[in-house]
Each structure stands twice: as C-alpha cells, then as structure tokens.
C-alpha cells in the first residue's frame, strides 16, 4: 500500500514557482482506501504515545491532522498563517530561503497538560514544523513528535527538528 500511496502523489513541475517540483497529495485524498490507510498507518505510530492534541499546519496539514485526531480520539488544533485565526493568538516567525513568515495558534488552544503531535502533509526545509514546535513550548505543552505524509529528505528539514523526538512519515523523496 505504501507504493500505492507514493504512486498517488503527483509531481507538479514549476509550482508554485519555476524549479520547484511540488508534491501534490490531492490524488491520494480522492482515493478513500489510500486515505484511510495513510491515516491508520500514521496513527498506529502514535496510539500509545499519550497524545492529547494533534496540531495540523496550514493548510494541507489540516486534512490528515484532523483525521489523525479523530482516529486517536483527541482534539485538533489548527496552526495558520498570520491573521487567519479569529481569536487572540500567539505568533512565531521563522526564516524562509528569501525572507521570513509567521504562523499563529489560538492562545487558549493548548494547556500545560497537553501532549502534542505536530502534523503536516510534507516536511521540506523544516522551518514551519520547527516554528510550530516553538509555539507548543510557548503555550507550556509538550511535543511528543512529528508526523508527515511526505519527507523531502534531500532538503534536510528533519535537521531543524528536535532529534530526540519520534518522527513518522509514509513516503521519502
């Protein structure tokens, strides 16, 4: 099934800008059997980790992140680009190849008792996941680990994450 998942991920050349080989998960999302397998496979890595919340990173991380939270029977927390959440937020800024960006989370999304799984569809350079980790720590919660559908390992994003924490992924490029 993992080969089927990898086959379902479409590469779109020159998106969103020239030279980028974008990994598009929408064909995976449209196949209910592959989608269920992907969620169940990722969830199995975390079923005994004491997770209380799954964070999904905007925007594709919302999809499987919410499904993971449901499968694990825990809450879901969205992390979004600056200015997209309606309530009081905490913000973390991180560096991009050219410039910087910011993500936010509601100030009351986590408590000190929460044990959090950070999920996104893909890890590339690792900046967004690392910034999300810092948001969780600022909120006083604990990060249990990281979950991704795709690891673009040639970009070495994993090196920006806490190497002492578990890391699960389904497909590596």
Phi and psi restraints in degrees (value plus and minus 20) as a CYANA .aco file:
   2 UNK   PHI     -83.9   -43.9
   2 UNK   PSI     -55.1   -15.1
   3 UNK   PHI     -84.5   -44.5
   3 UNK   PSI     -57.4   -17.4
   4 UNK   PHI     -86.0   -46.0
   4 UNK   PSI     -58.1   -18.1
   5 UNK   PHI     -83.7   -43.7
   5 UNK   PSI     -66.9   -26.9
   6 UNK   PHI     -81.5   -41.5
   6 UNK   PSI     -59.8   -19.8
   7 UNK   PHI     -86.2   -46.2
   7 UNK   PSI     -49.4    -9.4
   8 UNK   PHI     -97.7   -57.7
   8 UNK   PSI     -37.0     3.0
   9 UNK   PHI    -102.1   -62.1
   9 UNK   PSI      98.8   138.8
  10 UNK   PHI    -111.7   -71.7
  10 UNK   PSI     117.2   157.2
  11 UNK   PHI    -115.7   -75.7
  11 UNK   PSI     104.4   144.4
  12 UNK   PHI    -131.3   -91.3
  12 UNK   PSI      89.9   129.9
  13 UNK   PHI     -90.7   -50.7
  13 UNK   PSI     126.1   166.1
  14 UNK   PHI      40.1    80.1
  14 UNK   PSI      15.8    55.8
  15 UNK   PHI    -148.1  -108.1
  15 UNK   PSI     112.8   152.8
  16 UNK   PHI    -104.2   -64.2
  16 UNK   PSI     -21.6    18.4
  17 UNK   PHI    -166.7  -126.7
  17 UNK   PSI     141.8   181.8
  18 UNK   PHI     -74.1   -34.1
  18 UNK   PSI     117.1   157.1
  19 UNK   PHI      74.9   114.9
  19 UNK   PSI     -36.3     3.7
  20 UNK   PHI    -107.3   -67.3
  20 UNK   PSI     113.5   153.5
  21 UNK   PHI    -125.5   -85.5
  21 UNK   PSI      66.6   106.6
  22 UNK   PHI     -89.7   -49.7
  22 UNK   PSI     112.2   152.2
  23 UNK   PHI    -115.2   -75.2
  23 UNK   PSI      89.4   129.4
  24 UNK   PHI    -117.1   -77.1
  24 UNK   PSI      96.9   136.9
  25 UNK   PHI    -110.5   -70.5
  25 UNK   PSI     -20.4    19.6
  26 UNK   PHI     -80.6   -40.6
  26 UNK   PSI     -54.3   -14.3
  27 UNK   PHI     -83.7   -43.7
  27 UNK   PSI     -55.7   -15.7
  28 UNK   PHI     -82.5   -42.5
  28 UNK   PSI     -63.5   -23.5
  29 UNK   PHI     -83.8   -43.8
  29 UNK   PSI     -48.8    -8.8
  30 UNK   PHI    -102.9   -62.9
  30 UNK   PSI     -27.4    12.6
  31 UNK   PHI    -126.2   -86.2
  31 UNK   PSI      82.6   122.6
  32 UNK   PHI     -79.7   -39.7
  32 UNK   PSI     -53.3   -13.3
  33 UNK   PHI     -89.9   -49.9
  33 UNK   PSI     -63.7   -23.7
  34 UNK   PHI     -86.6   -46.6
  34 UNK   PSI     -60.6   -20.6
  35 UNK   PHI     -81.7   -41.7
  35 UNK   PSI     -67.4   -27.4
  36 UNK   PHI     -82.2   -42.2
  36 UNK   PSI     -62.0   -22.0
  37 UNK   PHI     -82.3   -42.3
  37 UNK   PSI     -63.3   -23.3
  38 UNK   PHI     -80.2   -40.2
  38 UNK   PSI     -67.8   -27.8
  39 UNK   PHI     -83.9   -43.9
  39 UNK   PSI     -67.5   -27.5
  40 UNK   PHI     -83.6   -43.6
  40 UNK   PSI     -57.9   -17.9
  41 UNK   PHI     -84.5   -44.5
  41 UNK   PSI     -66.4   -26.4
  42 UNK   PHI     -85.7   -45.7
  42 UNK   PSI     -62.8   -22.8
  43 UNK   PHI     -82.9   -42.9
  43 UNK   PSI     -55.0   -15.0
  44 UNK   PHI     -81.6   -41.6
  44 UNK   PSI     -48.9    -8.9
  45 UNK   PHI     -89.8   -49.8
  45 UNK   PSI     -37.3     2.7
  46 UNK   PHI    -141.5  -101.5
  46 UNK   PSI     -19.1    20.9
  47 UNK   PHI     -81.2   -41.2
  47 UNK   PSI     -47.9    -7.9
  48 UNK   PHI    -131.6   -91.6
  48 UNK   PSI       0.5    40.5
  49 UNK   PHI    -114.1   -74.1
  49 UNK   PSI     -18.1    21.9
  50 UNK   PHI      53.4    93.4
  50 UNK   PSI       2.4    42.4
  51 UNK   PHI     -81.5   -41.5
  51 UNK   PSI     115.4   155.4
  52 UNK   PHI    -133.4   -93.4
  52 UNK   PSI     -41.3    -1.3
  53 UNK   PHI    -166.0  -126.0
  53 UNK   PSI     125.2   165.2
  54 UNK   PHI    -130.9   -90.9
  54 UNK   PSI     108.6   148.6
  55 UNK   PHI    -116.7   -76.7
  55 UNK   PSI     109.4   149.4
  56 UNK   PHI    -128.9   -88.9
  56 UNK   PSI     110.9   150.9
  57 UNK   PHI    -112.9   -72.9
  57 UNK   PSI     115.1   155.1
  58 UNK   PHI     -71.5   -31.5
  58 UNK   PSI     120.1   160.1
  59 UNK   PHI    -128.5   -88.5
  59 UNK   PSI     -52.5   -12.5
  60 UNK   PHI     -88.3   -48.3
  60 UNK   PSI     -43.6    -3.6
  61 UNK   PHI     -86.6   -46.6
  61 UNK   PSI     -38.1     1.9
  62 UNK   PHI     -85.7   -45.7
  62 UNK   PSI     -56.4   -16.4
  63 UNK   PHI     -86.2   -46.2
  63 UNK   PSI     -85.5   -45.5
  64 UNK   PHI     -92.1   -52.1
  64 UNK   PSI     -48.6    -8.6
  65 UNK   PHI     -79.4   -39.4
  65 UNK   PSI     -65.3   -25.3
  66 UNK   PHI     -87.1   -47.1
  66 UNK   PSI     -58.2   -18.2
  67 UNK   PHI     -87.3   -47.3
  67 UNK   PSI     -58.1   -18.1
  68 UNK   PHI     -82.5   -42.5
  68 UNK   PSI     -64.4   -24.4
  69 UNK   PHI     -79.2   -39.2
  69 UNK   PSI     -64.0   -24.0
  70 UNK   PHI     -83.5   -43.5
  70 UNK   PSI     -65.8   -25.8
  71 UNK   PHI     -83.0   -43.0
  71 UNK   PSI     -57.8   -17.8
  72 UNK   PHI    -103.7   -63.7
  72 UNK   PSI     -25.0    15.0
  73 UNK   PHI      41.4    81.4
  73 UNK   PSI      26.5    66.5
  74 UNK   PHI    -153.6  -113.6
  74 UNK   PSI     155.2   195.2
  75 UNK   PHI     -98.0   -58.0
  75 UNK   PSI     142.7   182.7
  76 UNK   PHI    -140.8  -100.8
  76 UNK   PSI     118.6   158.6
  77 UNK   PHI    -147.6  -107.6
  77 UNK   PSI     101.8   141.8
  78 UNK   PHI    -104.7   -64.7
  78 UNK   PSI     119.5   159.5
  79 UNK   PHI    -133.4   -93.4
  79 UNK   PSI     106.0   146.0
  80 UNK   PHI    -146.9  -106.9
  80 UNK   PSI     146.9   186.9
  81 UNK   PHI     -82.2   -42.2
  81 UNK   PSI     136.0   176.0
  82 UNK   PHI     -73.9   -33.9
  82 UNK   PSI     113.6   153.6
  83 UNK   PHI      65.5   105.5
  83 UNK   PSI     -13.9    26.1
  84 UNK   PHI    -119.6   -79.6
  84 UNK   PSI     -35.4     4.6
  85 UNK   PHI    -116.7   -76.7
  85 UNK   PSI     122.7   162.7
  86 UNK   PHI    -103.9   -63.9
  86 UNK   PSI     -33.3     6.7
  87 UNK   PHI    -130.9   -90.9
  87 UNK   PSI    -198.8  -158.8
  88 UNK   PHI     -80.3   -40.3
  88 UNK   PSI     114.2   154.2
  89 UNK   PHI    -145.7  -105.7
  89 UNK   PSI     144.3   184.3
  90 UNK   PHI    -130.6   -90.6
  90 UNK   PSI     129.0   169.0
  91 UNK   PHI    -148.3  -108.3
  91 UNK   PSI     126.4   166.4
  92 UNK   PHI    -153.7  -113.7
  92 UNK   PSI     110.9   150.9
  93 UNK   PHI    -123.7   -83.7
  93 UNK   PSI     123.3   163.3
  94 UNK   PHI    -160.8  -120.8
  94 UNK   PSI     137.5   177.5
  95 UNK   PHI    -104.5   -64.5
  95 UNK   PSI     121.9   161.9
  96 UNK   PHI    -130.5   -90.5
  96 UNK   PSI     155.3   195.3
  97 UNK   PHI     -76.9   -36.9
  97 UNK   PSI     -59.9   -19.9
  98 UNK   PHI    -149.5  -109.5
  98 UNK   PSI      70.4   110.4
  99 UNK   PHI      86.7   126.7
  99 UNK   PSI    -171.0  -131.0
 100 UNK   PHI    -167.8  -127.8
 100 UNK   PSI     149.0   189.0
 101 UNK   PHI    -165.9  -125.9
 101 UNK   PSI     149.1   189.1
 102 UNK   PHI    -154.6  -114.6
 102 UNK   PSI     126.6   166.6
 103 UNK   PHI    -143.2  -103.2
 103 UNK   PSI     138.1   178.1
 104 UNK   PHI    -156.8  -116.8
 104 UNK   PSI     138.4   178.4
 105 UNK   PHI    -161.9  -121.9
 105 UNK   PSI     126.6   166.6
 106 UNK   PHI     -78.9   -38.9
 106 UNK   PSI     120.1   160.1
 107 UNK   PHI     -82.3   -42.3
 107 UNK   PSI     -46.8    -6.8
 108 UNK   PHI    -123.5   -83.5
 108 UNK   PSI      -4.4    35.6
 109 UNK   PHI     -90.9   -50.9
 109 UNK   PSI     -49.2    -9.2
 110 UNK   PHI    -150.0  -110.0
 110 UNK   PSI     134.7   174.7
 111 UNK   PHI    -140.0  -100.0
 111 UNK   PSI     152.3   192.3
 112 UNK   PHI     -85.6   -45.6
 112 UNK   PSI     -38.0     2.0
 113 UNK   PHI    -104.9   -64.9
 113 UNK   PSI     -30.5     9.5
 114 UNK   PHI     -95.8   -55.8
 114 UNK   PSI     121.4   161.4
 115 UNK   PHI    -137.7   -97.7
 115 UNK   PSI      99.4   139.4
 116 UNK   PHI    -134.2   -94.2
 116 UNK   PSI     117.2   157.2
 117 UNK   PHI    -123.8   -83.8
 117 UNK   PSI     104.6   144.6
 118 UNK   PHI    -113.7   -73.7
 118 UNK   PSI     103.4   143.4
 119 UNK   PHI    -145.6  -105.6
 119 UNK   PSI     119.7   159.7
 120 UNK   PHI    -166.3  -126.3
 120 UNK   PSI     145.1   185.1
 121 UNK   PHI     -90.7   -50.7
 121 UNK   PSI     -55.4   -15.4
 122 UNK   PHI    -163.7  -123.7
 122 UNK   PSI     123.1   163.1
 123 UNK   PHI    -128.3   -88.3
 123 UNK   PSI     103.1   143.1
 124 UNK   PHI    -130.3   -90.3
 124 UNK   PSI    -114.3   -74.3
 125 UNK   PHI    -105.4   -65.4
 125 UNK   PSI     -31.5     8.5
 126 UNK   PHI      68.3   108.3
 126 UNK   PSI     -24.8    15.2
 127 UNK   PHI     -82.8   -42.8
 127 UNK   PSI     -62.4   -22.4
 128 UNK   PHI     -89.8   -49.8
 128 UNK   PSI     -63.2   -23.2
 129 UNK   PHI     -84.5   -44.5
 129 UNK   PSI     -60.3   -20.3
 130 UNK   PHI     -85.1   -45.1
 130 UNK   PSI     -60.1   -20.1
 131 UNK   PHI     -85.5   -45.5
 131 UNK   PSI     -58.1   -18.1
 132 UNK   PHI     -83.5   -43.5
 132 UNK   PSI     -61.5   -21.5
 133 UNK   PHI     -77.0   -37.0
 133 UNK   PSI     -64.6   -24.6
 134 UNK   PHI     -83.4   -43.4
 134 UNK   PSI     -57.1   -17.1
 135 UNK   PHI     -81.3   -41.3
 135 UNK   PSI     -64.1   -24.1
 136 UNK   PHI     -81.0   -41.0
 136 UNK   PSI     -65.0   -25.0
 137 UNK   PHI     -84.5   -44.5
 137 UNK   PSI     -60.3   -20.3
 138 UNK   PHI     -80.4   -40.4
 138 UNK   PSI     -56.8   -16.8
 139 UNK   PHI     -94.9   -54.9
 139 UNK   PSI     -27.6    12.4
 140 UNK   PHI      68.8   108.8
 140 UNK   PSI     -16.7    23.3
 141 UNK   PHI    -108.5   -68.5
 141 UNK   PSI     155.6   195.6
 142 UNK   PHI    -133.8   -93.8
 142 UNK   PSI     114.4   154.4
 143 UNK   PHI    -108.7   -68.7
 143 UNK   PSI     104.5   144.5
 144 UNK   PHI    -105.6   -65.6
 144 UNK   PSI     -52.4   -12.4
 145 UNK   PHI     147.2   187.2
 145 UNK   PSI    -187.8  -147.8
 146 UNK   PHI    -148.6  -108.6
 146 UNK   PSI     125.5   165.5
 147 UNK   PHI    -156.6  -116.6
 147 UNK   PSI     112.1   152.1
 148 UNK   PHI    -162.0  -122.0
 148 UNK   PSI     130.1   170.1
 149 UNK   PHI     -94.8   -54.8
 149 UNK   PSI     -65.7   -25.7
 150 UNK   PHI    -143.2  -103.2
 150 UNK   PSI     115.6   155.6
 151 UNK   PHI    -135.9   -95.9
 151 UNK   PSI      93.1   133.1
 152 UNK   PHI    -105.1   -65.1
 152 UNK   PSI      54.8    94.8
 153 UNK   PHI     -80.6   -40.6
 153 UNK   PSI     -45.7    -5.7
 154 UNK   PHI     -87.3   -47.3
 154 UNK   PSI     -35.3     4.7
 155 UNK   PHI    -112.5   -72.5
 155 UNK   PSI     -27.1    12.9
 156 UNK   PHI      38.7    78.7
 156 UNK   PSI      14.1    54.1
 157 UNK   PHI     -83.0   -43.0
 157 UNK   PSI     -47.9    -7.9
 158 UNK   PHI     -80.3   -40.3
 158 UNK   PSI     -47.9    -7.9
 159 UNK   PHI     -87.1   -47.1
 159 UNK   PSI     -38.0     2.0
 160 UNK   PHI    -106.2   -66.2
 160 UNK   PSI     -28.0    12.0
 161 UNK   PHI    -118.1   -78.1
 161 UNK   PSI     142.5   182.5
 162 UNK   PHI     -85.0   -45.0
 162 UNK   PSI      91.9   131.9
 163 UNK   PHI     -90.6   -50.6
 163 UNK   PSI     -31.2     8.8
 164 UNK   PHI    -104.0   -64.0
 164 UNK   PSI     -27.9    12.1
 165 UNK   PHI    -121.6   -81.6
 165 UNK   PSI     127.8   167.8
 166 UNK   PHI     -82.5   -42.5
 166 UNK   PSI     130.4   170.4
 167 UNK   PHI    -158.5  -118.5
 167 UNK   PSI     100.6   140.6
 168 UNK   PHI    -142.2  -102.2
 168 UNK   PSI     122.3   162.3
 169 UNK   PHI    -170.1  -130.1
 169 UNK   PSI     138.0   178.0
 170 UNK   PHI    -119.1   -79.1
 170 UNK   PSI     -55.2   -15.2
 171 UNK   PHI    -155.0  -115.0
 171 UNK   PSI     116.2   156.2
 172 UNK   PHI    -140.4  -100.4
 172 UNK   PSI     120.1   160.1
